[in-house]
Amino acid sequence: MENNQEQDVNFRQKPILPPEVPQAVRNALNNTGGVKKSELEIPKYPSEPINLPSEGYFYPTDSPLSSGVVDIKYMTAREEDILSSQNLLKKGVVLTRLLESLIVTPGVNIDELLFGDKNALFVAARRLAYGDKYGPVEITCKHCGESHKKVIDLSVVDNKDFDFSKHTKGQNLFEFLLPNSKKKITYKILTHSDEKSIDDEIKRMTVATKGSSSAASPEITTRLKYMIVSIDGNMDRMFISNFVQNEFRSSDSLAFRTYVRDNTPNIDLTFTFVCDSCSHEERMDIPMGVSFFWPES
């Protein structure tokens, strides 16, 4: 009888599935409680734990992301297939598919990732795949206008300092008092799902206004609408949309966006650039994109 109980426990145990297991199989396993180990051979991948800039502080306590650590596997030829897929490139989802393939921590939903944590995973994946040297990349000096090829050392990229003691664990909610209107803004850090929705909405609005000479890019206002949860306690989405569109003073908007940028858990995606022509020195953004994962041979 005891042996039967032990077998039953093994039967219900959920295995850690490799990335290539289809989503439908994952869902089936979740619904049935698992499979016998003998029925599904699980390949083992070398992986590394990556510390998230958020330390998991702003995820629900029942989320695996709340641990503040995500395991990602080393890139293989399979991930190179993803990066070179013209279909995925055309759809603009190649980096999303790459991250989905690399994360091996059970239960992680990429849509829930805060954008700063996603940045950290991308940089970690690139370092694990090709090392710390990135480049040469072409950088133009803002002082003299000359262009130079630079190799960036990714080993110096680190998480930004952040004071977690001022915030409530498990809640993705923050407050900011607008300096001019004195309205209190409650906002959230955008997730990967939010970023996808913002991109889709901007594309729809761009198509709708195509051909209009007076149409402006709606990126700033769209992002603000997704970030803001309430204004002086008012959570009505129509009210927030109207405020952003018609009442949000540019000085307040700039102050708010600057505050959010400087007070969000993230990695420091800048490096020290020194111009070979005029010796001008400044901190510049590290250029990132699909080419970030294709070092020159």
N, C-alpha and C positions, 0 to 999 in steps of 0.2 A: 504493500500500500504506500509506503514511504517512497519507494522507487517511482511509482506512478505519479505521485505528487511532484517529485523532482523533475520527471520528464515533462509534466505539464507546465512547470515554471519555465523550463528551457524552450518549450514550444511558444510561449507567449513573449519571450524576450525579443525586443526589437533590435536588430543588428544595425551597425553603423554602415550606411549605404554609400558606395562610391558615387562620384558625381555622374557617371554615365548611366546609372540606373534611371530609367524613365520616370517622370513625375507620376504617371498613372500607377506604376508599381509602388512608388513611395506611398501614394494615397491608399492603395489597397492594403499595404502593410500596416498603416496607421489605423485603418478601419477594422482589420482582423486581429490586431494585437501582436502581429509578428509572424515569423515562420521558423521552422526547425532549421538549425544551423546547417544540417546536412542538405537542405533543399536549396540553399543559396550560398555559393562560395564567395566570400567577401575579400577582394584583393586588398593588400595592405600598402599604404602609401607613406613615404617619408614626409613628415609635415613639421611645421614649426608653429609654436604659440605666438600670437601677435597681440601686444598690449594696445588696447583701443585708447585714443585720446580722451574719450568720455569716461573711461574706466567703468563703463556699464552703468553709470550713475543715473542716466535719464531714460532707461528702459524699464518697462514693467518688471517687477521682481520675479515673475514666473517665466520671463524670457531668457533663453540661453545667453543672450547678449548682455544680460545684467551682470554676468561674471566679469566683464571687462576684458575678456581674452577670447580670441577666435583662432582656431587652428586652420592654417592653409597649407595645402600640399605644394610641393615643388612643381613648376611647370614642366610639361612633357611635350612630345610631338603633337599630342591631341590638342593641347592648348594653342600650339602654333597653327593647327588647322582652323581653330576658332578665329584667331587673329587675322588669318589670310582669307577668311570667307567673304567673298564679294557680296553675297546675299545679306549677311549680317552687317557688313559695312554700309551697304545701301540703306538698310533699315535703321541704322544708327544705334544698334543694340550690341555691338561686338564686345564692348568692355563689360557690359552687364553679363553677357553669356560667359565671358572669361571668369568673372568673379564667382558666378554660380558654379563653375567647374572647379574652382580652386578651394572653396570653403568646404571643410570636412567636419566641422563641429556639428553634431546632430541637432536638428531642429531649428537651425538659423534660417530666418526668412530675410532674404536680401532687401526686400521692400521696406523692412523696418530699420535698416541701417541709417544712422545719422550721417550726413554728408562728410563730416570731418573724419569719422571712423572709416568710411569708404575710401577716403583719400589715403589714410594710413595703410589700409589693406592693399591698395594698388601699388604704393611705393614698396611695401614689404615684398609683394609678389615679384616685382621687377628686380629687387635686390637679390632675392633667392634664386631667380632664374639666370641673371646675367652679371651679378656682382654690383659693386658700388660705383663703378665709373659709368657715367651717362654722357654720351656724346661721341665726337664733338657736335655741338649744336651751335647754330649761327645766332649771335646776339648783336644787336645794334646799339651802340653807345648813344644814350639820350643827350649827351653833352656835345659831342663833336660829329655824330652821325655816321661814324665809321663802323663797319661790321667786322666781327671777329668770331672765329670758331673756338668754343670753350668746352672743356670737359668738366662736368659737374660731379662732385663727390657726394653721393647720396648717403654715405655713412654719417654725415653731419646733420642730416635731416632728423629732427626730433619733435616730440609732442610739445605744444605750447603750454606754458604755465597757466593753470586755471584754479581758481579758489572754489572748491566744491562745498566748503562749509557754509556758503551763503545760500545754498539751494536745497530743495527737498528731494531726497533719493526716491527714484521711481516715478518722478513727474517731469515731463518735458514741457515745463512752463516757466516763463521768465517775465520780468516786468521792466518797463522803461518809461520815465516821465519825459514827455516831449518838452524841450526847453522853451518854446515860444507859446504854444497853445495851452501848455500845462495839462494836457490830457494824458491819462495813464494807459499805456499800451501793454497788454498781455500778449505774449507771442510764444511761438515754439520754434525749435530747431527743425529745419526741413529734413525729411527722410528721403531715401531713394525713391519711394513711391510718390512723394510730393514732387520731386524733381521730374519724374516721368509725366505726371499730370500737368505740370507747368509747361513742359516742352510741347505736349499735345495741344494744350490750349493756345499757346502762342502760334503754333503752326496753323490751327483753325482760324484764328483771327487774322493771320497774315494772308491766308488764302482768301478770306472774306473781303479784305481791303485791297487785294491785288489790283494794281492799275490806278489807285488813288494817289495823286501826287502829294496830298496833305497827310497821308497815313504815317504815323510814327510807330516805332517798335514798342510793343506793350510789355516788354520784359520786366521793367522795374515795377510797374503797377501790379502786374500779375503775380510776381514773387511776393510783394507786400501783402496782397490779399490772402495768399496761402499761409504766410507766416503769422499774421495777426489773428489772435484768437478772440480778443475782446478789446473794446475801447471804452474806458470808464465803466467797465463791467457789462457793457452791452455786447452780447455775443451774436446778435442777428447778422447773418451773412450779407443781406442786402444793405444794412446800415454800414457795415464795414466796407463793402465795395464802393458805396457812394462816398464815404469819407476819403478813401484812398484816391478815388477818381477826381473828386471835386474840392476837398477841403484840406488835404494833407499838404501843408506848406513845404516848399522845396527845402528850406533850412531845417525844418523838423525831420523831413525824410532823410536828408543827408546825415543829420546827427544820429538818427535811429539806425540807419544802415551801417554807419561807422562803428557805433556801439556794438551792434550784433557781430560784426566782423572781428572786433577786438575782444569780444567776450563770449566766444563759442569754442568748445573743445575741438581742437584740430591739430594737424601737424604744421610745422613752419615750412611752407612750400616756397621759400625764398633762398637765394644764395648771394654771396658777395661777388659782384662783378667788378673787375678792374680793367679799364680800357688800355689796350696795348699802345694806342696812339697818343692819347692825351693824359693817361694815368688817372682819369676820373674814376671814382669808386662809389658804388651804391649797392643797396640790396635790391635784387630784382626777382620777379616770379620765375620759378622753374617752369619752362614750357613743357606741357604734358598733353598727350593725345595717344592715338594708336601707335605712332612712331616711337613713343616712350618705351615700348616693349620690343623694338627692333633695333638693337645696337648695330653699328657699322662693324663689319668684319675686318 
